[in-house]
Amino acid sequence: MLATLVIFLREGVEASMIVAILLAYLARTGQRRYFRDVFAGVGAALVLAGVGGLVAYLTIRTYAGSRVQTIFETATFLLATVLLTYMTFWMRSHARGLKSDLQTRMDAVLTARKGHRSTPEATATPEAAAVPEAAAVSEAAAGSSSGGAAVMTADAQSAIAGGDGPSMGTGARTGLALLAFQAVGREGVETVVFTLAIAFSSRNHGGLLAGAAIGLAIAMAIAIAMYRLGHRINVGRFFAVVGTLLMAFAAGLLVDAVQNMQELGWLPGASYQLWHTGSILNEDSALGDIAHSFFGYAQSPTALQAVVYLTYLGCVLMAFFGVAQRLGRRAVGNR
């Protein structure tokens, strides 16, 4: 439950940031009536990710207890570890460019509308067309280095009520939907991979669904607080804390992969058990399942599992906070 809660919370907040920037840009350029195209792309991405994940899970479950299932689970653990590590570092390093990148791609879509003519609004640069709340979102995401907080101002709220702009052609509207589909679809695919990895390593599947629902609910509450109620939320600090937790989760997935590879005979070395703590905290218990699925707890770890866990976690945490310090010094130098 805890693992899916953190995963869906983290991905939900990032996806809501992306959608908010897209909608805010449309509102500022007088294209508010095309919100439905953004929502269509978002909906399609969520449906495709959900159906794809369900099909993958049900398919591999037909091989329950077989070598094929163990191999698939191992591949899922390794892929999830790589994605978790990459996305955590990527968000830390590229948060400042998230708004401008999305706005640049939005400009390309908007200039493709049928009968497009140069107008002050149509030719505005991304920086000039940026709305207050979009800027606040991007700066807050970069708050890991600057300590910023996100807040939606009264001007940003009034910008949402902007008038209609020039009509877009079918091709441009399709491009807008595809942009939203691609932006949110990436988060959806990542979430599916992580959820599959958790499902394979956990025995309490009811708890996984409850954790996912709670995580999404909290993410939506954060989004509403940021973009509607005007509450200040330090999104940068949020991603720093959640990123640290997710790297502990990734270390646990890596340990599960090592265990499977040892069972498959792919890693024959250092396979002797260091201890057995099943009488104190059994992996089959509710608490033991949470500790195993999120933190990689093993009641009978091998020497190789322990070495891999400590090495990975030590290296990524040192690198992660090293990146934070460099970004902090860069932010101070740019003031």
C-alpha positions in Angstrom: 0.0 0.0 0.0 2.7 2.5 1.0 4.7 1.9 -2.2 1.7 2.5 -4.6 0.6 5.5 -2.5 4.0 7.2 -3.0 4.3 6.2 -6.6 0.8 7.5 -7.6 1.3 10.6 -5.5 4.5 11.5 -7.2 3.4 10.7 -10.7 0.0 12.4 -10.1 1.6 15.6 -9.0 4.0 15.7 -12.0 1.2 14.9 -14.5 -1.0 17.6 -12.9 1.8 20.1 -13.3 2.1 19.3 -17.0 -1.6 19.5 -17.7 -1.8 22.8 -15.7 0.9 24.4 -17.9 -0.8 23.3 -21.1 -4.2 24.6 -20.0 -2.7 27.8 -18.7 -1.0 28.5 -22.0 -4.2 27.9 -23.9 -6.0 30.3 -21.6 -3.4 33.0 -22.0 -3.6 32.8 -25.8 -7.3 32.9 -25.9 -7.7 29.2 -26.9 -9.7 28.1 -23.8 -12.3 26.3 -25.9 -9.6 23.7 -26.9 -9.2 22.5 -23.3 -11.3 19.5 -24.4 -8.6 18.5 -26.8 -6.0 18.5 -24.0 -8.4 16.4 -21.8 -9.0 14.0 -24.8 -5.2 13.4 -25.0 -4.9 13.0 -21.3 -7.9 10.5 -21.1 -6.5 8.5 -24.0 -3.1 8.2 -22.3 -4.6 7.1 -19.1 -6.9 4.5 -20.7 -4.1 3.1 -22.8 -1.7 2.9 -19.9 -4.3 1.3 -17.6 -5.4 -1.3 -20.2 -1.9 -2.1 -21.2 -0.8 -2.7 -17.6 -3.8 -4.9 -16.9 -3.2 -7.0 -20.0 0.5 -7.4 -19.1 -0.4 -8.4 -15.5 -3.1 -10.9 -16.5 -0.9 -12.4 -19.2 2.1 -13.0 -17.0 -0.1 -14.4 -14.3 -1.0 -17.3 -16.6 2.6 -18.5 -16.1 2.3 -18.4 -12.3 5.1 -20.4 -10.7 7.0 -21.0 -13.9 10.5 -19.9 -15.0 8.9 -17.6 -17.5 7.2 -15.6 -14.8 10.4 -15.3 -12.8 12.3 -14.0 -15.9 9.5 -11.5 -16.7 9.4 -10.3 -13.1 13.2 -9.9 -13.0 13.0 -7.8 -16.2 10.3 -5.7 -14.7 12.2 -5.1 -11.5 15.3 -4.0 -13.4 13.4 -1.8 -15.8 11.5 -0.2 -12.9 14.8 0.4 -11.1 16.3 2.2 -14.1 13.2 4.3 -14.7 12.9 5.3 -11.1 16.5 6.4 -10.9 16.4 8.2 -14.2 13.2 10.1 -13.6 14.2 11.2 -10.1 17.5 12.7 -11.4 15.8 14.1 -14.5 13.2 16.0 -12.6 15.8 17.4 -10.3 18.0 18.6 -13.1 15.4 19.7 -15.7 12.6 21.2 -13.7 13.5 24.7 -14.6 13.1 23.9 -18.4 9.8 22.1 -18.1 7.6 25.1 -18.6 9.6 26.6 -21.5 9.9 23.2 -23.2 6.1 22.6 -23.1 5.4 26.2 -24.2 7.7 25.8 -27.2 5.9 22.7 -28.3 2.6 24.4 -27.7 3.7 27.3 -30.0 4.5 24.8 -32.7 1.0 23.4 -32.5 -0.8 26.7 -32.3 1.1 28.1 -35.3 -0.2 25.1 -37.3 -3.8 26.2 -37.0 -5.8 26.7 -40.2 -5.8 30.2 -41.5 -3.2 31.3 -39.1 -2.3 34.9 -39.3 0.3 36.8 -37.4 -1.1 38.6 -34.3 0.5 39.9 -31.2 -0.9 36.9 -29.3 0.0 34.3 -32.0 3.6 35.5 -32.3 4.3 36.0 -28.7 7.3 34.2 -27.4 6.8 31.5 -24.8 8.3 33.8 -22.2 5.9 36.6 -23.1 2.9 34.3 -23.2 3.6 32.5 -20.0 0.8 32.9 -17.4 1.5 33.5 -13.8 0.4 30.1 -12.5 2.4 28.2 -15.2 5.5 30.1 -14.1 4.8 29.4 -10.5 4.5 25.7 -11.2 7.8 25.6 -13.0 9.6 27.7 -10.4 8.2 25.6 -7.6 9.3 22.4 -9.3 12.8 23.9 -9.4 12.4 24.8 -5.7 14.7 21.9 -4.9 17.5 24.3 -5.7 16.0 27.7 -4.9 13.5 26.9 -2.1 10.6 28.4 -4.1 6.9 27.7 -3.5 4.0 27.5 -5.9 1.0 29.9 -5.6 -1.7 30.9 -8.0 -2.2 34.6 -8.0 -5.4 36.5 -8.6 -4.0 37.6 -12.0 -3.5 34.0 -12.9 -7.1 33.2 -11.9 -8.4 36.0 -14.1 -6.3 34.9 -17.0 -8.3 31.6 -17.1 -11.3 33.7 -18.1 -9.6 35.0 -21.2 -11.6 35.3 -24.4 -11.6 33.2 -27.6 -8.7 33.4 -30.0 -8.4 32.3 -33.6 -9.8 28.9 -34.5 -7.4 26.0 -35.0 -7.7 23.5 -37.8 -8.2 19.8 -37.3 -4.5 19.0 -37.7 -3.5 21.5 -35.0 -6.2 20.2 -32.6 -5.0 16.7 -33.2 -1.4 17.8 -32.5 -2.6 19.5 -29.3 -4.2 16.2 -28.2 -1.1 14.3 -29.1 1.1 16.7 -27.1 -1.0 16.1 -24.0 -1.1 12.3 -24.8 2.7 12.2 -25.0 3.3 14.3 -21.9 0.9 12.4 -19.7 1.4 9.1 -21.4 5.1 9.0 -20.3 4.0 9.3 -16.7 1.3 6.7 -17.2 3.8 4.2 -18.7 6.2 4.8 -15.8 3.4 4.3 -13.3 2.4 1.0 -15.0 5.9 -0.4 -14.8 6.3 0.6 -11.2 2.9 -0.8 -10.3 3.7 -4.1 -12.0 6.9 -4.4 -10.1 5.1 -3.7 -6.8 2.4 -6.2 -7.7 5.0 -8.9 -8.4 6.9 -8.3 -5.1 3.8 -7.9 -2.9 1.2 -10.3 -1.7 -1.4 -7.8 -0.5 -3.0 -6.7 -3.8 -6.0 -5.1 -2.2 -3.7 -2.8 -0.3 -2.0 -1.9 -3.6 -5.3 -0.6 -5.0 -6.1 1.3 -1.8 -2.6 2.9 -1.8 -3.0 3.9 -5.5 -6.4 5.5 -4.8 -5.1 7.4 -1.8 -2.1 8.6 -3.7 -4.1 9.9 -6.6 -6.6 11.6 -4.2 -3.7 13.4 -2.4 -2.2 14.4 -5.7 -5.5 15.9 -6.9 -5.9 17.7 -3.6 -2.4 19.2 -4.0 -3.2 20.3 -7.6 -6.4 22.0 -6.5 -4.6 23.7 -3.6 -2.0 25.0 -6.0 -4.0 26.1 -9.0 -7.4 27.0 -7.5 -7.1 27.9 -3.8 -3.8 29.8 -4.0 -2.1 27.8 -1.3 1.7 27.9 -1.2 3.3 24.4 -1.6 7.0 23.9 -1.9 6.9 21.4 -4.8 10.7 21.3 -5.0 11.0 20.0 -1.5 8.1 17.6 -2.2 10.0 16.1 -5.1 13.2 15.9 -3.1 11.6 14.0 -0.2 9.6 11.7 -2.5 12.6 11.2 -4.7 14.6 10.0 -1.7 11.8 7.5 -0.8 11.6 6.2 -4.3 15.3 5.5 -4.5 14.9 3.4 -1.4 12.1 1.6 -3.2 14.3 1.2 -6.3 17.0 -0.4 -4.1 14.4 -2.9 -2.9 13.4 -3.7 -6.5 17.0 -4.3 -7.3 17.4 -6.7 -4.4 14.3 -8.6 -5.7 15.9 -8.8 -9.1 19.1 -10.2 -7.6 17.1 -12.8 -5.6 15.3 -13.9 -8.8 18.6 -14.1 -10.7 20.2 -16.2 -8.0 17.2 -18.5 -8.1 17.5 -18.7 -11.9 21.2 -19.6 -11.5 22.3 -16.4 -13.3 24.2 -15.1 -10.2 25.7 -18.1 -8.5 28.2 -16.2 -6.2 27.7 -14.9 -2.7 24.4 -16.8 -2.2 24.8 -17.8 1.4 22.3 -16.3 3.9 23.5 -13.6 6.3 20.6 -14.0 8.8 17.0 -15.1 9.2 14.6 -12.7 10.9 11.4 -14.4 10.0 10.5 -14.9 13.6 10.8 -11.2 14.3 9.3 -9.8 11.1 7.9 -12.3 8.6 7.6 -11.2 5.0 4.1 -12.8 4.8 2.8 -10.5 7.5 1.1 -7.1 6.7 4.0 -5.1 8.1 6.6 -7.4 6.6 4.9 -7.1 3.2 5.1 -3.3 3.3 8.7 -3.4 4.4 9.5 -5.8 1.6 7.6 -4.1 -1.2 8.8 -0.6 -0.4 12.2 -0.9 1.3 13.4 -4.3 0.0 13.3 -6.0 3.4 14.3 -9.7 3.2 14.0 -12.0 6.1 16.8 -14.2 4.7 19.0 -12.0 2.6 22.1 -13.3 0.8 25.4 -11.6 0.9 25.1 -10.4 -2.7 21.6 -8.9 -2.0 23.1 -6.9 0.9 26.0 -5.7 -1.1 23.9 -4.6 -4.0 21.4 -2.8 -1.8 23.9 -0.8 0.2 26.1 0.0 -2.9 23.2 1.2 -5.0 21.5 3.2 -2.2 24.8 4.8 -1.1 25.8 5.8 -4.7 22.4 7.2 -5.8 21.8 9.2 -2.6 25.3 10.8 -2.8 24.8 11.7 -6.4 21.2 12.9 -5.8 22.1 15.3 -3.1 25.3 16.3 -5.0 23.1 17.4 -7.9 20.9 19.4 -5.4 24.0 21.2 -4.0 25.2 22.1 -7.5 21.8 23.4 -8.6 21.6 25.4 -5.3 25.0 27.0 -6.0 24.0 27.8 -9.6 20.8 29.4 -8.4 22.7 31.6 -6.0 25.2 32.6 -8.6 22.4 33.6 -11.1 20.8 36.0 -8.6 
